[in-house]
Amino acid sequence: MTSSEQPETVAAQAIEIVGDATPEQVAALVAVLSAASGGAGDEVTTRHTSPWSAPSGLVRRPVIPAPRSAGVWARSLRP
């Protein structure tokens, strides 16, 4: 890795709590702020689904008549 390829580091911001806060209140504040941060460190992964497992395959498609479709099934059985 060269110096230009080094990953960026994010510095945590310091928060000063003014007043008489209990440890429970500080813990609640930390939980709210960490949830509000949006999880910037988490990577989004997409799940690949196979077309074979698509639920649309369970639905019957409409039968669309082709031109000159009268007797096509009967003629398909003849040599």
N, CA, C and O atoms as a printed pandas DataFrame, in Angstrom:
     atom_number atom_name residue_name chain_id  residue_number  x_coord  y_coord  z_coord
0              1         N          MET        A               1    0.829   -1.172    0.000
1              2        CA          MET        A               1    0.000    0.000    0.000
2              3         C          MET        A               1    0.878    1.242    0.000
3              4         O          MET        A               1    1.794    1.354    0.815
4              5         N          THR        A               2    0.614    2.152   -0.885
5              6        CA          THR        A               2    1.358    3.402   -0.873
6              7         C          THR        A               2    0.659    4.397    0.032
7              8         O          THR        A               2   -0.420    4.127    0.558
8              9         N          SER        A               3    1.284    5.542    0.205
9             10        CA          SER        A               3    0.704    6.539    1.114
10            11         C          SER        A               3   -0.605    7.104    0.580
11            12         O          SER        A               3   -1.440    7.552    1.366
12            13         N          SER        A               4   -0.809    7.094   -0.737
13            14        CA          SER        A               4   -2.056    7.630   -1.291
14            15         C          SER        A               4   -3.204    6.626   -1.206
15            16         O          SER        A               4   -4.362    7.011   -1.367
16            17         N          GLU        A               5   -2.910    5.345   -0.958
17            18        CA          GLU        A               5   -3.936    4.313   -0.908
18            19         C          GLU        A               5   -4.379    3.960    0.508
19            20         O          GLU        A               5   -5.144    3.012    0.688
20            21         N          GLN        A               6   -3.921    4.691    1.509
21            22        CA          GLN        A               6   -4.288    4.362    2.880
22            23         C          GLN        A               6   -5.746    4.717    3.130
23            24         O          GLN        A               6   -6.215    5.758    2.669
24            25         N          PRO        A               7   -6.471    3.868    3.854
25            26        CA          PRO        A               7   -7.883    4.147    4.118
26            27         C          PRO        A               7   -8.042    5.342    5.051
27            28         O          PRO        A               7   -7.186    5.626    5.889
28            29         N          GLU        A               8   -9.161    6.027    4.878
29            30        CA          GLU        A               8   -9.437    7.184    5.720
30            31         C          GLU        A               8   -9.865    6.723    7.107
31            32         O          GLU        A               8  -10.563    5.720    7.254
32            33         N          THR        A               9   -9.443    7.457    8.105
33            34        CA          THR        A               9   -9.879    7.170    9.464
34            35         C          THR        A               9  -10.811    8.279    9.909
35            36         O          THR        A               9  -10.572    9.455    9.633
36            37         N          VAL        A              10  -11.863    7.900   10.591
37            38        CA          VAL        A              10  -12.849    8.861   11.059
38            39         C          VAL        A              10  -12.623    9.076   12.541
39            40         O          VAL        A              10  -12.646    8.129   13.328
40            41         N          ALA        A              11  -12.406   10.323   12.917
41            42        CA          ALA        A              11  -12.187   10.647   14.323
42            43         C          ALA        A              11  -13.530   10.801   15.018
43            44         O          ALA        A              11  -14.452   11.416   14.483
44            45         N          ALA        A              12  -13.629   10.237   16.210
45            46        CA          ALA        A              12  -14.861   10.359   16.988
46            47         C          ALA        A              12  -14.934   11.752   17.594
47            48         O          ALA        A              12  -13.926   12.303   18.037
48            49         N          GLN        A              13  -16.128   12.309   17.609
49            50        CA          GLN        A              13  -16.308   13.634   18.187
50            51         C          GLN        A              13  -16.509   13.497   19.685
51            52         O          GLN        A              13  -17.185   12.582   20.155
52            53         N          ALA        A              14  -15.911   14.419   20.425
53            54        CA          ALA        A              14  -16.047   14.411   21.880
54            55         C          ALA        A              14  -17.299   15.191   22.270
55            56         O          ALA        A              14  -17.540   16.286   21.762
56            57         N          ILE        A              15  -18.085   14.624   23.166
57            58        CA          ILE        A              15  -19.295   15.276   23.654
58            59         C          ILE        A              15  -19.118   15.502   25.147
59            60         O          ILE        A              15  -18.799   14.579   25.897
60            61         N          GLU        A              16  -19.328   16.729   25.560
61            62        CA          GLU        A              16  -19.212   17.059   26.973
62            63         C          GLU        A              16  -20.617   17.156   27.555
63            64         O          GLU        A              16  -21.441   17.940   27.084
64            65         N          ILE        A              17  -20.880   16.360   28.576
65            66        CA          ILE        A              17  -22.180   16.371   29.239
66            67         C          ILE        A              17  -22.093   17.334   30.412
67            68         O          ILE        A              17  -21.318   17.131   31.347
68            69         N          VAL        A              18  -22.903   18.387   30.346
69            70        CA          VAL        A              18  -22.889   19.422   31.377
70            71         C          VAL        A              18  -24.046   19.160   32.329
71            72         O          VAL        A              18  -25.174   18.938   31.888
72            73         N          GLY        A              19  -23.784   19.183   33.603
73            74        CA          GLY        A              19  -24.831   18.974   34.590
74            75         C          GLY        A              19  -24.600   17.698   35.363
75            76         O          GLY        A              19  -23.564   17.047   35.221
76            77         N          ASP        A              20  -25.559   17.350   36.171
77            78        CA          ASP        A              20  -25.469   16.168   37.020
78            79         C          ASP        A              20  -26.231   15.028   36.342
79            80         O          ASP        A              20  -27.435   14.872   36.547
80            81         N          ALA        A              21  -25.523   14.231   35.534
81            82        CA          ALA        A              21  -26.153   13.126   34.820
82            83         C          ALA        A              21  -25.798   11.812   35.493
83            84         O          ALA        A              21  -24.655   11.590   35.890
84            85         N          THR        A              22  -26.789   10.950   35.614
85            86        CA          THR        A              22  -26.557    9.627   36.193
86            87         C          THR        A              22  -25.937    8.725   35.134
87            88         O          THR        A              22  -26.030    9.025   33.944
88            89         N          PRO        A              23  -25.311    7.635   35.538
89            90        CA          PRO        A              23  -24.755    6.706   34.543
90            91         C          PRO        A              23  -25.824    6.147   33.595
91            92         O          PRO        A              23  -25.531    5.870   32.432
92            93         N          GLU        A              24  -27.057    5.979   34.082
93            94        CA          GLU        A              24  -28.136    5.491   33.224
94            95         C          GLU        A              24  -28.479    6.516   32.150
95            96         O          GLU        A              24  -28.749    6.151   31.006
96            97         N          GLN        A              25  -28.470    7.800   32.513
97            98        CA          GLN        A              25  -28.767    8.847   31.543
98            99         C          GLN        A              25  -27.662    8.956   30.495
99           100         O          GLN        A              25  -27.933    9.181   29.316
100          101         N          VAL        A              26  -26.430    8.797   30.931
101          102        CA          VAL        A              26  -25.310    8.829   29.987
102          103         C          VAL        A              26  -25.392    7.635   29.039
103          104         O          VAL        A              26  -25.144    7.774   27.841
104          105         N          ALA        A              27  -25.737    6.474   29.567
105          106        CA          ALA        A              27  -25.874    5.285   28.724
106          107         C          ALA        A              27  -27.004    5.459   27.716
107          108         O          ALA        A              27  -26.877    5.052   26.562
108          109         N          ALA        A              28  -28.111    6.064   28.149
109          110        CA          ALA        A              28  -29.225    6.315   27.234
110          111         C          ALA        A              28  -28.819    7.299   26.145
111          112         O          ALA        A              28  -29.191    7.128   24.984
112          113         N          LEU        A              29  -28.064    8.322   26.509
113          114        CA          LEU        A              29  -27.593    9.304   25.532
114          115         C          LEU        A              29  -26.658    8.659   24.514
115          116         O          LEU        A              29  -26.759    8.927   23.317
116          117         N          VAL        A              30  -25.761    7.821   24.983
117          118        CA          VAL        A              30  -24.837    7.131   24.080
118          119         C          VAL        A              30  -25.603    6.204   23.140
119          120         O          VAL        A              30  -25.277    6.119   21.956
120          121         N          ALA        A              31  -26.619    5.507   23.657
121          122        CA          ALA        A              31  -27.404    4.604   22.817
122          123         C          ALA        A              31  -28.159    5.368   21.736
123          124         O          ALA        A              31  -28.216    4.929   20.587
124          125         N          VAL        A              32  -28.738    6.507   22.100
125          126        CA          VAL        A              32  -29.494    7.303   21.127
126          127         C          VAL        A              32  -28.571    7.870   20.058
127          128         O          VAL        A              32  -28.898    7.831   18.872
128          129         N          LEU        A              33  -27.429    8.393   20.465
129          130        CA          LEU        A              33  -26.510    8.981   19.493
130          131         C          LEU        A              33  -25.883    7.927   18.581
131          132         O          LEU        A              33  -25.668    8.183   17.397
132          133         N          SER        A              34  -25.592    6.760   19.117
133          134        CA          SER        A              34  -25.021    5.713   18.263
134          135         C          SER        A              34  -26.060    5.167   17.289
135          136         O          SER        A              34  -25.715    4.783   16.172
136          137         N          ALA        A              35  -27.330    5.128   17.699
137          138        CA          ALA        A              35  -28.380    4.687   16.781
138          139         C          ALA        A              35  -28.652    5.742   15.715
139          140         O          ALA        A              35  -28.982    5.406   14.577
140          141         N          ALA        A              36  -28.514    7.012   16.076
141          142        CA          ALA        A              36  -28.763    8.094   15.125
142          143         C          ALA        A              36  -27.632    8.248   14.120
143          144         O          ALA        A              36  -27.814    8.879   13.078
144          145         N          SER        A              37  -26.475    7.686   14.416
145          146        CA          SER        A              37  -25.342    7.841   13.504
146          147         C          SER        A              37  -25.558    7.083   12.206
147          148         O          SER        A              37  -24.923    7.402   11.200
148          149         N          GLY        A              38  -26.427    6.100   12.199
149          150        CA          GLY        A              38  -26.733    5.382   10.971
150          151         C          GLY        A              38  -25.807    4.240   10.660
151          152         O          GLY        A              38  -25.951    3.617    9.608
152          153         N          GLY        A              39  -24.880    3.940   11.507
153          154        CA          GLY        A              39  -23.986    2.803   11.277
154          155         C          GLY        A              39  -23.121    2.995   10.052
155          156         O          GLY        A              39  -23.167    2.175    9.135
156          157         N          ALA        A              40  -22.336    4.054   10.012
157          158        CA          ALA        A              40  -21.505    4.364    8.852
158          159         C          ALA        A              40  -20.477    3.273    8.584
159          160         O          ALA        A              40  -20.022    3.133    7.448
160          161         N          GLY        A              41  -20.101    2.502    9.588
161          162        CA          GLY        A              41  -19.113    1.458    9.405
162          163         C          GLY        A              41  -19.676    0.188    8.789
163          164         O          GLY        A              41  -18.912   -0.666    8.339
164          165         N          ASP        A              42  -20.979    0.047    8.760
165          166        CA          ASP        A              42  -21.595   -1.155    8.212
166          167         C          ASP        A              42  -21.630   -1.070    6.690
167          168         O          ASP        A              42  -21.988   -0.040    6.120
168          169         N          GLU        A              43  -21.255   -2.159    6.052
169          170        CA          GLU        A              43  -21.314   -2.207    4.601
170          171         C          GLU        A              43  -22.640   -2.815    4.176
171          172         O          GLU        A              43  -23.134   -3.757    4.796
172          173         N          VAL        A              44  -23.201   -2.273    3.124
173          174        CA          VAL        A              44  -24.470   -2.764    2.610
174          175         C          VAL        A              44  -24.181   -3.919    1.665
175          176         O          VAL        A              44  -23.398   -3.777    0.726
176          177         N          THR        A              45  -24.804   -5.049    1.907
177          178        CA          THR        A              45  -24.635   -6.193    1.030
178          179         C          THR        A              45  -25.968   -6.505    0.376
179          180         O          THR        A              45  -27.017   -6.449    1.017
180          181         N          THR        A              46  -25.916   -6.828   -0.885
181          182        CA          THR        A              46  -27.129   -7.212   -1.594
182          183         C          THR        A              46  -27.140   -8.723   -1.743
183          184         O          THR        A              46  -26.103   -9.344   -1.974
184          185         N          ARG        A              47  -28.295   -9.292   -1.611
185          186        CA          ARG        A              47  -28.434  -10.736   -1.713
186          187         C          ARG        A              47  -28.893  -11.093   -3.115
187          188         O          ARG        A              47  -29.896  -10.569   -3.600
188          189         N          HIS        A              48  -28.166  -11.976   -3.760
189          190        CA          HIS        A              48  -28.513  -12.405   -5.107
190          191         C          HIS        A              48  -29.552  -13.516   -5.025
191          192         O          HIS        A              48  -29.331  -14.542   -4.383
192          193         N          THR        A              49  -30.669  -13.302   -5.672
193          194        CA          THR        A              49  -31.693  -14.339   -5.722
194          195         C          THR        A              49  -31.727  -14.923   -7.125
195          196         O          THR        A              49  -31.642  -14.200   -8.118
196          197         N          SER        A              50  -31.850  -16.200   -7.187
197          198        CA          SER        A              50  -31.884  -16.900   -8.457
198          199         C          SER        A              50  -33.248  -16.729   -9.119
199          200         O          SER        A              50  -34.266  -16.709   -8.427
200          201         N          PRO        A              51  -33.288  -16.606  -10.441
201          202        CA          PRO        A              51  -34.588  -16.538  -11.120
202          203         C          PRO        A              51  -35.411  -17.811  -10.928
203          204         O          PRO        A              51  -36.634  -17.786  -11.062
204          205         N          TRP        A              52  -34.746  -18.916  -10.615
205          206        CA          TRP        A              52  -35.471  -20.165  -10.413
206          207         C          TRP        A              52  -36.306  -20.122   -9.134
207          208         O          TRP        A              52  -37.309  -20.829   -9.032
208          209         N          SER        A              53  -35.912  -19.311   -8.167
209          210        CA          SER        A              53  -36.659  -19.244   -6.915
210          211         C          SER        A              53  -37.597  -18.042   -6.862
211          212         O          SER        A              53  -38.117  -17.713   -5.795
212          213         N          ALA        A              54  -37.818  -17.390   -7.986
213          214        CA          ALA        A              54  -38.690  -16.217   -8.020
214          215         C          ALA        A              54  -40.143  -16.642   -7.798
215          216         O          ALA        A              54  -40.587  -17.633   -8.378
216          217         N          PRO        A              55  -40.888  -15.909   -6.967
217          218        CA          PRO        A              55  -42.283  -16.274   -6.727
218          219         C          PRO        A              55  -43.168  -16.088   -7.952
219          220         O          PRO        A              55  -44.274  -16.627   -7.989
220          221         N          SER        A              56  -42.715  -15.344   -8.952
221          222        CA          SER        A              56  -43.537  -15.171  -10.147
222          223         C          SER        A              56  -43.657  -16.468  -10.944
223          224         O          SER        A              56  -44.553  -16.602  -11.778
224          225         N          GLY        A              57  -42.763  -17.423  -10.693
225          226        CA          GLY        A              57  -42.855  -18.706  -11.375
226          227         C          GLY        A              57  -44.012  -19.557  -10.888
227          228         O          GLY        A              57  -44.401  -20.513  -11.559
228          229         N          LEU        A              58  -44.569  -19.225   -9.727
229          230        CA          LEU        A              58  -45.698  -19.981   -9.194
230          231         C          LEU        A              58  -47.038  -19.501   -9.747
231          232         O          LEU        A              58  -48.061  -20.160   -9.568
232          233         N          VAL        A              59  -47.026  -18.365  -10.412
233          234        CA          VAL        A              59  -48.257  -17.788  -10.938
234          235         C          VAL        A              59  -48.428  -18.224  -12.382
235          236         O          VAL        A              59  -47.482  -18.178  -13.169
236          237         N          ARG        A              60  -49.628  -18.644  -12.727
237          238        CA          ARG        A              60  -49.898  -19.087  -14.083
238          239         C          ARG        A              60  -49.979  -17.887  -15.012
239          240         O          ARG        A              60  -50.616  -16.883  -14.694
240          241         N          ARG        A              61  -49.338  -17.999  -16.146
241          242        CA          ARG        A              61  -49.357  -16.926  -17.130
242          243         C          ARG        A              61  -50.589  -17.073  -18.020
243          244         O          ARG        A              61  -51.069  -18.187  -18.231
244          245         N          PRO        A              62  -51.100  -15.966  -18.541
245          246        CA          PRO        A              62  -52.281  -16.064  -19.398
246          247         C          PRO        A              62  -51.952  -16.745  -20.723
247          248         O          PRO        A              62  -50.840  -16.624  -21.236
248          249         N          VAL        A              63  -52.918  -17.451  -21.259
249          250        CA          VAL        A              63  -52.763  -18.106  -22.546
250          251         C          VAL        A              63  -53.121  -17.089  -23.618
251          252         O          VAL        A              63  -54.238  -16.573  -23.657
252          253         N          ILE        A              64  -52.169  -16.814  -24.475
253          254        CA          ILE        A              64  -52.389  -15.850  -25.547
254          255         C          ILE        A              64  -52.503  -16.632  -26.848
255          256         O          ILE        A              64  -51.555  -17.304  -27.254
256          257         N          PRO        A              65  -53.660  -16.551  -27.507
257          258        CA          PRO        A              65  -53.819  -17.312  -28.751
258          259         C          PRO        A              65  -52.941  -16.745  -29.864
259          260         O          PRO        A              65  -52.854  -15.531  -30.053
260          261         N          ALA        A              66  -52.307  -17.634  -30.582
261          262        CA          ALA        A              66  -51.465  -17.234  -31.700
262          263         C          ALA        A              66  -52.324  -17.159  -32.960
263          264         O          ALA        A              66  -53.420  -17.718  -32.987
264          265         N          PRO        A              67  -51.857  -16.494  -33.981
265          266        CA          PRO        A              67  -52.616  -16.481  -35.238
266          267         C          PRO        A              67  -52.750  -17.894  -35.795
267          268         O          PRO        A              67  -51.820  -18.696  -35.708
268          269         N          ARG        A              68  -53.888  -18.185  -36.353
269          270        CA          ARG        A              68  -54.217  -19.512  -36.899
270          271         C          ARG        A              68  -54.017  -20.592  -35.847
271          272         O          ARG        A              68  -53.414  -21.630  -36.120
272          273         N          SER        A              69  -54.528  -20.343  -34.638
273          274        CA          SER        A              69  -54.312  -21.292  -33.551
274          275         C          SER        A              69  -55.330  -22.425  -33.537
275          276         O          SER        A              69  -55.204  -23.349  -32.733
276          277         N          ALA        A              70  -56.330  -22.376  -34.400
277          278        CA          ALA        A              70  -57.336  -23.440  -34.407
278          279         C          ALA        A              70  -56.703  -24.731  -34.916
279          280         O          ALA        A              70  -56.216  -24.789  -36.045
280          281         N          GLY        A              71  -56.712  -25.752  -34.089
281          282        CA          GLY        A              71  -56.200  -27.051  -34.482
282          283         C          GLY        A              71  -54.691  -27.197  -34.381
283          284         O          GLY        A              71  -54.144  -28.180  -34.882
284          285         N          VAL        A              72  -54.005  -26.265  -33.759
285          286        CA          VAL        A              72  -52.547  -26.344  -33.655
286          287         C          VAL        A              72  -52.135  -27.537  -32.812
287          288         O          VAL        A              72  -51.186  -28.239  -33.160
288          289         N          TRP        A              73  -52.841  -27.781  -31.695
289          290        CA          TRP        A              73  -52.492  -28.911  -30.834
290          291         C          TRP        A              73  -52.718  -30.238  -31.560
291          292         O          TRP        A              73  -51.915  -31.163  -31.432
292          293         N          ALA        A              74  -53.778  -30.328  -32.299
293          294        CA          ALA        A              74  -54.040  -31.574  -33.029
294          295         C          ALA        A              74  -52.994  -31.795  -34.113
295          296         O          ALA        A              74  -52.557  -32.927  -34.316
296          297         N          ARG        A              75  -52.589  -30.757  -34.802
297          298        CA          ARG        A              75  -51.587  -30.900  -35.855
298          299         C          ARG        A              75  -50.200  -31.165  -35.290
299          300         O          ARG        A              75  -49.359  -31.740  -35.982
300          301         N          SER        A              76  -49.937  -30.758  -34.038
301          302        CA          SER        A              76  -48.606  -30.971  -33.476
302          303         C          SER        A              76  -48.349  -32.440  -33.168
303          304         O          SER        A              76  -47.195  -32.849  -33.038
304          305         N          LEU        A              77  -49.407  -33.241  -33.050
305          306        CA          LEU        A              77  -49.242  -34.666  -32.757
306          307         C          LEU        A              77  -49.081  -35.500  -34.014
307          308         O          LEU        A              77  -48.689  -36.665  -33.934
308          309         N          ARG        A              78  -49.371  -34.937  -35.154
309          310        CA          ARG        A              78  -49.277  -35.685  -36.410
310          311         C          ARG        A              78  -47.873  -35.556  -36.988
311          312         O          ARG        A              78  -47.240  -34.509  -36.853
312          313         N          PRO        A              79  -47.379  -36.619  -37.634
313          314        CA          PRO        A              79  -46.036  -36.562  -38.240
314          315         C          PRO        A              79  -45.988  -35.717  -39.493
315          316         O          PRO        A              79  -44.929  -35.580  -40.105
